[in-house]
Amino acid sequence: MLQSLKNYSTEKIVSLLLSLATNSSNETLARMTHLMELIPKKDYYRERIRWIRQLIRENHPSIEFPRRILRDLHPNQRDKWITNLAVNHLLIGTNKRKAWADREGYYPPSTVVISPTMKCNLSCYGCYAGDYGKGLELSLEEVDSVLTQMKEMGVYFAVISGGEPFFMPNIFEIFRKHSDMAFLVFTHGGLIDEAMVERLIEVGNVMPAFSLEGYEPETDERRGPGHFRKVMGAMDLLRNAGLSFCGSFTQTSRNTPVITDGSFIDMLLEKGVFALWLFTYVPVGRDPNLELMATPEQRDLLRTRVAEFRATKPMLFIDFWNDGPIISGCIAGGRKYFHINANGDIEPCVFCHFAVDNIRRTSLKDALRSPLFQKIRQQQGEHENLLRPCMLIDHPEVGRELFNSEGVYPTHEGAAEIFTGLAGQVDAYATEYAGIADPAWEREFVDTGRAEKKVKNRKR
């Protein structure tokens, strides 16, 4: 009886949320946060919802992200993102994840990155996935099994990468079967046409993230002539259909001036980009080259510019490396996520090309308990400066130690190069970046008292 009442209450809340979703006013957004606050059991999530409500009262630029979801999206995608991401994953999901942690002794990750295929028609220099075998591919049954195991842990948000995910035959069968999940799909954008837009409208639970390098010269120089215009055309198709999409960029020494320019962000806003994912080049994959790495000064420039953009641009920004202080450090090894490559290997991170387990012989539950993943999570708690979170380029001695742990194997030929032939150069980079990041951490976090709060958040 009690469980039935709980289910009814949640269903009623979802119904009310969807009924409010046709209005994007601040008043409506605030009412929706009050409803959402009724669902999660953890105080942390209720506190975050109250924080969002305060941002709404302040009319912060970041609130344009949920406002656009209500105002601009096709009703099918709008309703799917409210039910699947906001309710199933962030609210109900957190209750399931807490119950899992109480039962199993560890808190599940927030998402899993799955690369179902390595097929791709581009040959971008520096591609982190460029050395995996092009013929590698997971079966639909294997992907289905992974998603089912994720939901058992309370994880209803999956990131799909590759390769080019849309080369996988019948991938939309996965999106339809798991209609209660939200999917972020990293794509080069060259396969999106009118027919695919109709399929995206039909499923409603997929948000593409287009990989770019900057404007046309930067993008075509890495991805091939004409590619930038293909992506711009795909963005137009999605925007005109009322579908949301993201941009995705890998910061290199070459494109930093462009992606830190506010006018470039304004161009993306005009195209209809909802959110921007920012990564940094790591010397793994195809022809690793430290000259492509953003210099320590460039990396810090991106960090400070993103902070400025967040305060002034109506877009959501996710900076995979520089957001360490926001997400309390490195998220690999199952702390917040891990990666399953197209061979089924369970890697700590999409940039950590080593593993001890494979989905064809191990459950996700057991992989998260592996000595390797436990050791990674332990090491994460020992890094005090959250501006230097990475075990590959900020603490490379940790990456080498993990790579040489018992049972660890490289997941493709050449994966060991960052830990062997390039070790000296990576160590030098880490030392140089520490010379910038350590004073910044002391100045911006320790001296202001923000560092203590970040450490507490790490333990949640």
C-alpha positions in Angstrom: 0.0 0.0 0.0 2.8 2.4 1.0 4.8 1.6 -2.2 1.6 2.1 -4.3 1.1 5.5 -2.7 4.8 6.5 -3.4 4.4 5.4 -7.0 1.2 7.4 -7.4 2.8 10.4 -5.8 5.7 10.3 -8.3 3.4 9.8 -11.2 1.3 12.7 -10.1 4.4 14.9 -9.8 5.5 14.0 -13.3 2.0 14.7 -14.7 2.1 18.1 -13.0 5.6 18.8 -14.4 4.5 18.0 -17.9 1.4 20.1 -17.6 3.6 23.1 -16.6 6.1 22.5 -19.4 4.2 24.6 -22.0 5.2 27.8 -20.1 8.8 28.9 -19.8 8.4 31.8 -17.4 10.5 32.2 -14.2 7.4 31.6 -12.1 6.8 28.3 -13.9 10.4 27.2 -13.6 10.3 27.9 -9.8 7.1 25.9 -9.4 8.7 23.0 -11.2 11.6 23.1 -8.8 9.2 22.9 -5.8 7.6 19.8 -7.3 11.0 18.2 -8.1 12.2 18.8 -4.5 9.5 16.3 -3.4 11.2 13.3 -5.1 14.9 12.9 -4.0 15.7 11.5 -0.6 19.2 12.8 -0.4 19.6 16.3 1.2 22.4 17.0 -1.3 20.0 16.9 -4.3 17.3 18.9 -2.5 20.0 21.5 -1.8 21.0 21.6 -5.4 17.3 22.1 -6.5 17.0 25.0 -4.1 20.2 26.4 -5.5 18.7 26.2 -9.0 15.6 28.0 -7.7 17.8 30.8 -6.5 19.4 31.1 -9.9 15.9 31.4 -11.4 15.1 34.3 -8.9 18.4 36.0 -10.0 17.6 35.4 -13.7 21.1 33.9 -14.1 22.0 33.3 -17.8 22.3 29.5 -17.2 18.6 29.3 -16.6 18.1 29.9 -20.3 19.0 26.2 -20.7 15.9 24.8 -19.1 13.9 27.7 -20.4 14.8 26.8 -24.0 13.9 23.2 -23.3 10.4 24.3 -22.3 10.0 27.0 -25.0 11.8 25.8 -28.1 11.7 22.0 -28.1 9.5 19.6 -30.0 6.9 18.4 -27.5 8.1 14.8 -27.8 11.7 15.6 -27.0 10.7 18.1 -24.3 8.6 15.6 -22.5 11.2 12.9 -22.8 14.0 15.1 -21.3 11.7 16.1 -18.4 10.7 12.5 -17.6 13.9 10.7 -18.5 16.7 13.0 -17.5 15.1 15.3 -14.8 12.8 12.7 -13.1 14.1 9.2 -13.9 17.8 10.0 -13.7 18.3 13.0 -11.5 15.4 12.5 -9.0 14.1 8.9 -8.9 17.5 7.7 -10.1 19.3 9.2 -7.2 17.0 7.4 -4.7 17.8 4.1 -6.5 21.5 4.9 -6.5 21.4 5.6 -2.8 19.6 2.3 -2.1 22.3 0.6 -4.3 25.0 2.2 -2.2 23.4 1.1 1.0 23.1 -2.4 -0.2 26.4 -2.9 -2.2 28.7 -0.7 -0.3 29.6 1.8 -3.1 27.8 4.6 -4.9 27.1 4.0 -8.6 28.4 6.3 -11.3 26.2 9.0 -12.7 26.6 7.7 -16.3 28.4 5.2 -18.5 30.1 6.1 -21.8 29.5 3.4 -24.4 31.3 3.2 -27.8 29.2 0.7 -29.6 31.2 0.9 -32.9 34.6 2.0 -34.1 33.3 2.6 -37.7 34.1 6.1 -38.9 34.6 7.7 -42.3 37.0 10.4 -41.0 40.7 10.2 -40.1 41.2 13.1 -37.8 44.7 13.6 -36.6 45.1 13.1 -32.8 41.8 11.2 -32.5 41.8 9.6 -29.0 40.0 6.6 -30.4 42.0 6.4 -33.7 44.1 3.3 -32.8 41.1 1.0 -31.9 40.3 -1.5 -34.6 37.8 0.0 -37.1 35.9 -3.3 -37.3 35.2 -3.5 -33.5 31.5 -3.4 -32.7 29.2 -4.4 -29.8 26.0 -6.3 -30.6 22.6 -4.8 -29.9 22.2 -7.5 -27.2 25.4 -6.4 -25.5 24.5 -2.7 -25.5 21.0 -3.7 -24.3 22.5 -5.7 -21.4 24.8 -2.8 -20.4 21.8 -0.3 -20.3 19.7 -2.8 -18.3 22.5 -3.2 -15.8 22.8 0.6 -15.6 19.1 1.1 -14.8 19.3 -1.6 -12.0 21.9 0.8 -10.4 19.6 3.8 -10.9 21.5 5.2 -13.9 19.1 6.5 -16.7 21.6 8.7 -18.6 24.0 7.1 -21.1 26.6 8.8 -23.3 27.2 7.2 -26.7 30.5 7.7 -28.4 32.7 5.9 -31.0 33.7 5.8 -33.8 30.7 7.4 -35.3 27.7 6.0 -33.4 25.2 6.5 -36.2 27.2 4.0 -38.3 25.9 1.3 -36.0 23.1 -0.6 -37.7 19.8 -0.3 -35.9 21.0 1.9 -33.1 17.6 3.5 -33.0 16.2 0.1 -31.8 18.3 0.7 -28.6 16.9 4.2 -28.2 13.3 2.9 -28.6 13.7 -0.1 -26.3 15.1 2.1 -23.5 12.6 4.8 -24.0 12.9 5.7 -20.2 16.5 6.7 -20.6 18.2 9.9 -21.9 21.0 9.5 -24.5 23.8 12.0 -25.3 25.4 11.0 -28.7 28.8 12.4 -29.7 28.7 12.5 -33.5 30.8 14.1 -36.3 27.4 15.2 -37.7 28.0 14.1 -41.3 25.3 11.4 -41.3 22.4 13.6 -40.1 19.8 14.3 -42.8 16.1 14.9 -43.0 15.3 11.2 -42.5 17.4 10.9 -39.4 15.8 14.1 -38.0 12.4 12.3 -38.2 13.8 9.4 -36.3 15.2 11.6 -33.6 11.8 13.3 -33.3 10.1 9.9 -33.0 12.3 8.6 -30.2 12.7 12.0 -28.4 15.3 10.8 -26.0 18.5 11.5 -27.9 20.5 14.7 -27.9 23.4 14.9 -30.5 26.7 16.6 -29.6 28.5 17.8 -32.7 32.3 17.6 -32.7 34.0 20.8 -34.1 37.4 22.3 -33.8 36.4 26.0 -34.3 35.3 27.7 -37.5 35.6 26.3 -41.0 39.4 26.5 -41.3 40.1 24.8 -38.0 37.4 22.1 -38.4 38.2 21.2 -42.0 41.9 21.2 -41.4 41.4 18.4 -38.9 38.2 16.7 -40.1 38.4 17.1 -43.9 37.3 19.6 -46.5 33.6 20.5 -46.4 33.0 19.0 -42.9 32.2 22.3 -41.2 29.4 23.1 -43.6 28.0 19.6 -43.1 27.8 20.2 -39.4 26.3 23.7 -39.8 23.6 22.1 -42.1 22.9 19.4 -39.6 22.5 22.0 -36.9 20.0 23.9 -39.1 18.0 20.8 -39.6 17.7 20.0 -35.9 17.0 23.6 -34.9 14.2 23.9 -37.5 12.7 20.7 -36.2 12.7 21.8 -32.6 15.4 19.4 -31.5 18.1 20.2 -29.0 21.8 19.6 -29.6 25.3 20.3 -28.2 28.7 21.3 -29.5 31.8 19.4 -28.5 35.4 20.7 -28.8 38.8 19.3 -28.0 41.1 22.1 -27.0 44.5 22.0 -28.7 47.4 24.4 -29.0 46.0 25.3 -32.4 42.4 26.2 -31.8 42.6 27.8 -28.3 42.3 31.4 -29.7 39.0 30.5 -31.4 37.2 28.5 -28.7 38.0 31.1 -26.1 36.6 34.0 -28.2 33.2 35.2 -27.1 32.1 35.9 -30.6 32.6 32.2 -31.5 30.2 31.2 -28.6 27.7 33.8 -29.9 27.8 32.1 -33.3 27.0 28.8 -31.7 24.1 30.3 -29.8 22.8 31.7 -33.0 23.0 28.3 -34.6 20.9 26.9 -31.7 23.5 25.1 -29.6 22.1 24.3 -26.1 25.3 23.2 -24.4 29.0 23.0 -25.0 31.3 20.1 -24.0 35.0 21.0 -23.7 37.8 18.5 -23.6 41.6 18.8 -23.9 43.8 16.9 -26.2 45.6 14.1 -24.5 48.4 12.3 -26.3 46.6 8.9 -26.7 45.2 7.3 -29.8 46.3 8.1 -33.3 49.9 9.4 -33.5 50.1 10.9 -30.0 51.8 14.3 -30.2 52.5 16.6 -27.2 52.8 19.6 -29.5 49.0 19.3 -30.0 48.4 19.7 -26.3 47.1 23.1 -25.1 49.9 24.8 -23.2 49.5 25.2 -19.5 48.8 28.9 -20.1 46.2 28.0 -22.7 44.5 25.5 -20.4 44.2 28.1 -17.7 42.9 30.6 -20.2 40.1 28.3 -21.2 39.3 27.8 -17.5 38.9 31.5 -16.8 37.1 32.2 -20.1 34.5 29.5 -19.4 33.9 31.1 -16.0 33.2 34.4 -17.8 31.0 32.7 -20.4 28.9 31.0 -17.6 28.2 34.4 -16.1 27.2 36.1 -19.4 26.1 33.5 -22.1 22.8 31.7 -22.0 24.4 28.3 -22.6 25.4 25.3 -20.5 29.2 24.7 -20.4 30.8 21.4 -19.3 34.6 21.6 -19.1 35.8 18.1 -18.7 39.2 18.9 -17.1 38.9 22.4 -15.7 35.6 21.6 -13.9 37.5 19.6 -11.3 36.5 22.0 -8.5 32.8 21.8 -9.5 32.7 18.0 -9.6 35.3 17.4 -6.8 38.1 16.1 -9.0 38.6 13.2 -11.4 35.4 11.3 -12.2 37.0 8.2 -13.8 37.0 4.6 -12.5 33.3 4.6 -11.7 33.3 7.5 -9.3 31.1 9.3 -11.7 31.6 7.4 -15.0 33.6 4.8 -16.9 33.9 3.8 -20.5 33.0 0.6 -22.4 34.8 0.4 -25.7 33.6 -1.4 -28.9 35.5 -4.5 -27.9 33.6 -4.7 -24.6 36.7 -3.6 -22.5 35.7 -1.7 -19.3 38.1 1.2 -19.2 38.4 3.8 -16.3 37.9 6.7 -18.8 37.7 7.2 -22.5 41.3 8.5 -22.4 42.6 5.6 -20.2 43.1 2.8 -22.7 43.6 0.0 -20.3 41.3 -2.4 -18.5 41.1 -5.5 -16.3 37.5 -6.5 -17.2 35.3 -7.0 -20.3 31.5 -7.0 -20.4 31.6 -10.4 -22.1 33.0 -12.0 -19.0 32.1 -9.5 -16.1 29.1 -7.7 -14.9 29.2 -3.9 -14.4 28.6 -4.6 -10.7 31.7 -6.7 -10.4 33.8 -4.4 -12.6 33.0 -1.4 -10.3 34.3 -3.6 -7.4 37.5 -4.5 -9.2 40.8 -3.7 -7.4 41.7 -1.4 -10.3 38.6 0.8 -10.0 38.8 0.8 -6.2 42.4 1.9 -6.4 41.5 4.7 -8.8 38.8 6.0 -6.5 41.2 5.9 -3.6 43.9 7.8 -5.5 41.3 10.5 -6.5 40.7 11.3 -2.8 44.4 12.0 -2.3 44.6 15.0 -4.8 44.0 18.2 -2.9 44.2 20.6 -5.8 41.1 19.9 -7.9 42.4 22.1 -10.7 44.8 19.2 -11.3 42.5 16.1 -11.3 43.8 13.9 -14.1 45.8 10.8 -13.6 47.1 11.0 -17.1 48.4 14.6 -17.5 48.3 16.1 -14.0 49.5 13.1 -12.0 51.1 10.9 -14.6 53.0 8.9 -12.0 49.6 7.7 -10.8 48.6 6.7 -14.3 51.8 4.7 -14.8 51.3 2.9 -11.4 47.7 1.9 -12.3 48.7 0.8 -15.8 51.3 -1.5 -14.3 48.9 -3.0 -11.8 48.3 -6.7 -11.7 45.9 -7.9 -14.4 45.8 -4.6 -16.4 46.1 -4.9 -20.2 46.3 -2.2 -22.9 43.1 -2.1 -24.9 44.8 -1.5 -28.3 48.2 -1.6 -29.8 50.2 1.5 -28.8 48.1 2.3 -25.7 51.2 2.1 -23.5 53.0 5.0 -25.3 51.8 7.7 -22.9 53.2 5.7 -20.0 56.5 4.7 -21.7 58.0 6.7 -24.6 56.1 9.9 -23.7 56.5 9.7 -20.0 59.3 12.3 -19.6 57.4 14.8 -21.7 54.2 14.3 -19.9 55.9 14.6 -16.5 57.4 18.0 -17.7 54.0 19.2 -18.8 52.4 18.2 -15.4 55.2 20.1 -13.6 54.7 23.2 -15.7 50.9 23.2 -15.3 51.3 22.8 -11.6 53.3 26.0 -11.6 50.1 27.8 -12.8 47.4 25.7 -11.2 48.8 25.5 -7.7 48.9 29.3 -7.2 45.4 29.6 -8.8 44.0 26.9 -6.4 45.5 28.7 -3.4 44.3 32.1 -4.6 40.8 31.2 -5.8 39.8 28.3 -3.5 42.0 27.9 -0.4 42.3 31.6 0.5 38.5 32.1 -0.1 37.5 29.0 1.9 36.0 27.3 -1.2 38.4 24.4 -1.1 37.0 22.9 2.1 33.5 22.9 0.6 34.8 21.1 -2.5 36.5 18.4 -0.4 33.2 17.8 1.5 31.3 17.5 -1.8 33.8 14.8 -2.9 32.6 12.6 0.0 28.9 12.8 -1.0 
